Amino acid sequence: MSRRILGPFNRVEGDLEVKLEIRDDRVSEAWVTSPMYRGFEQMLHGRDPRDALVYTPRVCGICSVSQSVAAANALGAIQGVVRPPNGELAINLIHGCENLADHFTHFYLFFMPDFAREAYRQRSWYDEVAARFKAVRGSAASQTMSARAGFMHIMGLLAGKWPHSLAIQPGGSTRGVEIHEKMRLLAILAGFRNFLEQQLFGDSLERMLELESGRQLQAWFAEQAPGQSDFRRFLQLALDLKLEELGRTDLRLMSYGVYPGSGGELFRRGTWCAGNGAPLRPEDISEDISHSWMEGQAEPQHPYKGVTLPDADPASGYTWCKAPRLAGEAVEVGAVARQTVDGQPLIRELVAATGSNVRNRVIARLIEIPRILLAMEAWCRELRPKEPFCITQELPDQAQGAGMTEAARGSLGHWVRVKNGRIINYQIVAPTTWNFSPRDWTEQPGPLEQALIGTPAGADESEPVAVQHVVRSFDPCMVCTVH
Amino acid sequence: MAAPERNRFNLLWLQSGGCGGCSLSLLCAEAPDLVATLSGAGIDLIWHPMLSEASGSEMREILAKVMRREIRLDALCIEGAVKRGPKGSGRFHMLSGTGRPMMHWVRELAQLARYTLAIGTGASFGGITAGGDNPTDACGLQYSETNRGGLLGSAYLSGAGLPVINVAGCPTHPNWVLDTLMHLALGGFGRDDLDDWQRPRSYCDHLVHHGCPRNEFYEFKASAQELSQGGCMMEHLGCLGTQAHADCNIRPWNGGGSCLKGGYACVNCTQPGFQEPGHRFLETPKIAGIPIGLPTDMPKAWFVALASLSKAATPKRLRSNAHADHIAVPPSCGKREPHE
């Protein structure tokens, strides 16, 4: 048996350290450490609740808009405000833009470069993969940065800038859209659709959504050479390296639901476990600190009652991250959870067959891309220039409210209590807080800690490449995790 | 084509106690993109947390080589405030895999760097991370808010004899960072290129007010009452664009945006202490109905006199549009010919 500490773990957002216990060249136990604490929940105490809209996006440079949406929804719940349709549509467009860009960034810049590592030099596909995906130097890096920057013009138009916008307000969006700007938005979406269809998928977005089973996906893959598109290339690697056997969990999957509209949310809220769906009960959410560098809370608490008091000394602590649990269970969040809960046929079938794993997490993210882009095109067409985008409403002096939404990497919630017009408690539970949580009071490990068990980690590998795949398959955001 | 070998300029980028937003903003560089811009300028990324292949021990080996001076450190970019707490230990942020506080790494690397850059308002002054009661004792590299000193001390000079270059902004515009790095790589960047807060004058010799599309509303003091309305946001909605140093309305964000164009006020995010304005953001504090914090260079009496005069002269078009979220009354076309 040996122990290893991996870090700094890059191509994730923020700071991450992973400690492994290895037996017979496989991970036998894992501990995940979030090594940075900033204290947003402490900073927000005593402020005017509306100032949360300035502070909380700055929790995270990559989920900035999701943080704004959660904060605005929490304040909106307190006010009981109903956004005008334009405001809802504009916020959906801004939020969809961030989530889609995050999936895109994750695939091209964070996840795929690991297949261009020296460890794979002997594989038949290595030269082509390295030419395309080598970090910074591969052809994809420059190309995808340009495509992404062009797509982010949606932010320039609707949100002023990205990250850290104040356009998302409880009562709607601050940016009215004129008719020619609606055309500009549609043109930007068309430009990005082009890139996705030509480079990422090598097929139309509509066709991608017609793939409803693993078998159909396999048949589609076989239609063309693997080098014909980046998704086909990934499927080739997944097959060759058996990525469906890596990083498996069979935990409950959870989604808070996201992108509200007149017919309900585009991706519905709920949970899914062992083939069965169940409604989400937000009152069952709690956070435990038994293995965190925290104090002041003897037992798990619902976020409305949670406290955040850092203490670097508890002997049982090994991370700044708290351990959120749903009715005591560790749950997995992210695109694979969101699409399974929503009933996307391909993802549900893949998860039914092999659980959540490295391959399925990546496919779920990529299949979500066309779903979001098509929705964005529809939202854009529904914008009605000259009609209201935002309404302003007073905040009550005493109230509480929750804002629950989905960031690219999973479920994000803000719970706010207001007294005498000031914040008396603000608690944030972020996606990677769920996925990379430490053990809890029952010693139940968090999702990544469970997913890593059994991962190959040979003594000859200084940075076991399979571990890299498992960790990055969650698209972790560590700055959100602890905040 | 990459620049010839003799001109290579080594850049090491580390993230301290921030949100990573300046790196994500940097990825929005365009025409050309980030990779093309760096390579065209002869700038080599020794390591960047979001982009590099090297992870864990591979990255620690790169750091060791820099420390042994086997890799020349031309520019050290630190993004995010530095955490000195709890109790001066720096344990609120350990550089993972090294068992050492980030604070110590930054101090040691800064001694080796030809140029040290604080990327973002956090690394420059403390910023949002130092908000509220500053629970983690966060500070900037050479400032704690408006007090010179910070982590490295007021006497600190990098190898090239410059103080820390504060590329402030929350987040920074990609070109504020890239123009500065390119100028450093090209040579000739000196103290005169920095303003009183050690920010590059390339973007801080401007005010956010310059080029603001709401300037006509400002001239006539036709003010928005609520967010999403088209009028000037200085009188009621807390806009600090007439005081904030940055070229946001001259050099657009994400293709064409700015905070003002997005329909919300400038919060002066390039300024030390912006995170604690002493009142609610997006609300203008007033005394006897007159906003406090008027434009920097203007005598107050003149401002008040001109404001009341221009308010009286406001055209109906501006009065209407100031309170609408679209153009309610277009400019007149003058005399129209009757339609056929």
Chai-1 contact restraints between the chains, C-beta under 6 A:
chainA,res_idxA,chainB,res_idxB,connection_type,confidence,min_distance_angstrom,max_distance_angstrom,comment,restraint_id
A,I5,B,G97,contact,1.0,0.0,6.0,A-B,restraint_1
A,L6,B,G56,contact,1.0,0.0,6.0,A-B,restraint_2
A,G7,B,G56,contact,1.0,0.0,6.0,A-B,restraint_3
A,G7,B,S96,contact,1.0,0.0,6.0,A-B,restraint_4
A,G7,B,G97,contact,1.0,0.0,6.0,A-B,restraint_5
A,P8,B,M59,contact,1.0,0.0,6.0,A-B,restraint_6
A,P8,B,S96,contact,1.0,0.0,6.0,A-B,restraint_7
A,P8,B,G97,contact,1.0,0.0,6.0,A-B,restraint_8
A,N10,B,P49,contact,1.0,0.0,6.0,A-B,restraint_9
A,N10,B,S55,contact,1.0,0.0,6.0,A-B,restraint_10
A,E13,B,G20,contact,1.0,0.0,6.0,A-B,restraint_11
A,D15,B,S96,contact,1.0,0.0,6.0,A-B,restraint_12
A,E17,B,S96,contact,1.0,0.0,6.0,A-B,restraint_13
A,E17,B,G97,contact,1.0,0.0,6.0,A-B,restraint_14
A,P35,B,M94,contact,1.0,0.0,6.0,A-B,restraint_15
A,P35,B,S96,contact,1.0,0.0,6.0,A-B,restraint_16
A,M36,B,H93,contact,1.0,0.0,6.0,A-B,restraint_17
A,Y37,B,F92,contact,1.0,0.0,6.0,A-B,restraint_18
A,R38,B,G17,contact,1.0,0.0,6.0,A-B,restraint_19
A,R38,B,T129,contact,1.0,0.0,6.0,A-B,restraint_20
A,G39,B,P135,contact,1.0,0.0,6.0,A-B,restraint_21
A,G39,B,T136,contact,1.0,0.0,6.0,A-B,restraint_22
A,Q42,B,P135,contact,1.0,0.0,6.0,A-B,restraint_23
A,M43,B,G131,contact,1.0,0.0,6.0,A-B,restraint_24
A,M43,B,G132,contact,1.0,0.0,6.0,A-B,restraint_25
A,D48,B,R280,contact,1.0,0.0,6.0,A-B,restraint_26
A,D51,B,F281,contact,1.0,0.0,6.0,A-B,restraint_27
A,V54,B,F281,contact,1.0,0.0,6.0,A-B,restraint_28
A,R58,B,C19,contact,1.0,0.0,6.0,A-B,restraint_29
A,R58,B,I128,contact,1.0,0.0,6.0,A-B,restraint_30
A,C60,B,C19,contact,1.0,0.0,6.0,A-B,restraint_31
A,G61,B,C19,contact,1.0,0.0,6.0,A-B,restraint_32
A,G61,B,G20,contact,1.0,0.0,6.0,A-B,restraint_33
A,G61,B,G21,contact,1.0,0.0,6.0,A-B,restraint_34
A,G61,B,L24,contact,1.0,0.0,6.0,A-B,restraint_35
A,I62,B,L24,contact,1.0,0.0,6.0,A-B,restraint_36
A,P113,B,E53,contact,1.0,0.0,6.0,A-B,restraint_37
A,A135,B,S52,contact,1.0,0.0,6.0,A-B,restraint_38
A,A135,B,E53,contact,1.0,0.0,6.0,A-B,restraint_39
A,V136,B,L51,contact,1.0,0.0,6.0,A-B,restraint_40
A,A141,B,V35,contact,1.0,0.0,6.0,A-B,restraint_41
A,S142,B,D33,contact,1.0,0.0,6.0,A-B,restraint_42
A,S142,B,V35,contact,1.0,0.0,6.0,A-B,restraint_43
A,S142,B,A36,contact,1.0,0.0,6.0,A-B,restraint_44
A,M145,B,D33,contact,1.0,0.0,6.0,A-B,restraint_45
A,M145,B,L34,contact,1.0,0.0,6.0,A-B,restraint_46
A,S146,B,D33,contact,1.0,0.0,6.0,A-B,restraint_47
A,A149,B,C28,contact,1.0,0.0,6.0,A-B,restraint_48
A,A149,B,E30,contact,1.0,0.0,6.0,A-B,restraint_49
A,M152,B,C28,contact,1.0,0.0,6.0,A-B,restraint_50
A,M152,B,N254,contact,1.0,0.0,6.0,A-B,restraint_51
A,H153,B,N254,contact,1.0,0.0,6.0,A-B,restraint_52
A,H153,B,G255,contact,1.0,0.0,6.0,A-B,restraint_53
A,M155,B,N254,contact,1.0,0.0,6.0,A-B,restraint_54
A,G156,B,W253,contact,1.0,0.0,6.0,A-B,restraint_55
A,G156,B,N254,contact,1.0,0.0,6.0,A-B,restraint_56
A,G156,B,G255,contact,1.0,0.0,6.0,A-B,restraint_57
A,G156,B,G256,contact,1.0,0.0,6.0,A-B,restraint_58
A,G156,B,G257,contact,1.0,0.0,6.0,A-B,restraint_59
A,A159,B,G262,contact,1.0,0.0,6.0,A-B,restraint_60
A,G160,B,G257,contact,1.0,0.0,6.0,A-B,restraint_61
A,G160,B,S258,contact,1.0,0.0,6.0,A-B,restraint_62
A,G160,B,C259,contact,1.0,0.0,6.0,A-B,restraint_63
A,G160,B,K261,contact,1.0,0.0,6.0,A-B,restraint_64
A,G160,B,G262,contact,1.0,0.0,6.0,A-B,restraint_65
A,K161,B,W253,contact,1.0,0.0,6.0,A-B,restraint_66
A,K161,B,N254,contact,1.0,0.0,6.0,A-B,restraint_67
A,K161,B,G257,contact,1.0,0.0,6.0,A-B,restraint_68
A,W162,B,N254,contact,1.0,0.0,6.0,A-B,restraint_69
A,P163,B,G21,contact,1.0,0.0,6.0,A-B,restraint_70
A,P163,B,L24,contact,1.0,0.0,6.0,A-B,restraint_71
A,P163,B,P171,contact,1.0,0.0,6.0,A-B,restraint_72
A,H164,B,P171,contact,1.0,0.0,6.0,A-B,restraint_73
A,L166,B,Y264,contact,1.0,0.0,6.0,A-B,restraint_74
A,A167,B,G262,contact,1.0,0.0,6.0,A-B,restraint_75
A,Q169,B,L227,contact,1.0,0.0,6.0,A-B,restraint_76
A,T174,B,L227,contact,1.0,0.0,6.0,A-B,restraint_77
A,T174,B,S228,contact,1.0,0.0,6.0,A-B,restraint_78
A,T174,B,G263,contact,1.0,0.0,6.0,A-B,restraint_79
A,T174,B,Y264,contact,1.0,0.0,6.0,A-B,restraint_80
A,R175,B,G262,contact,1.0,0.0,6.0,A-B,restraint_81
A,R175,B,G263,contact,1.0,0.0,6.0,A-B,restraint_82
A,G176,B,D325,contact,1.0,0.0,6.0,A-B,restraint_83
A,G176,B,H326,contact,1.0,0.0,6.0,A-B,restraint_84
A,A312,B,P86,contact,1.0,0.0,6.0,A-B,restraint_85
A,A312,B,R91,contact,1.0,0.0,6.0,A-B,restraint_86
A,K386,B,H326,contact,1.0,0.0,6.0,A-B,restraint_87
A,F389,B,S228,contact,1.0,0.0,6.0,A-B,restraint_88
A,F389,B,D325,contact,1.0,0.0,6.0,A-B,restraint_89
A,C390,B,L227,contact,1.0,0.0,6.0,A-B,restraint_90
A,C390,B,S228,contact,1.0,0.0,6.0,A-B,restraint_91
A,T392,B,E226,contact,1.0,0.0,6.0,A-B,restraint_92
A,S462,B,S57,contact,1.0,0.0,6.0,A-B,restraint_93
A,E463,B,S55,contact,1.0,0.0,6.0,A-B,restraint_94
A,E463,B,G56,contact,1.0,0.0,6.0,A-B,restraint_95
A,V479,B,C19,contact,1.0,0.0,6.0,A-B,restraint_96
A,V479,B,G20,contact,1.0,0.0,6.0,A-B,restraint_97
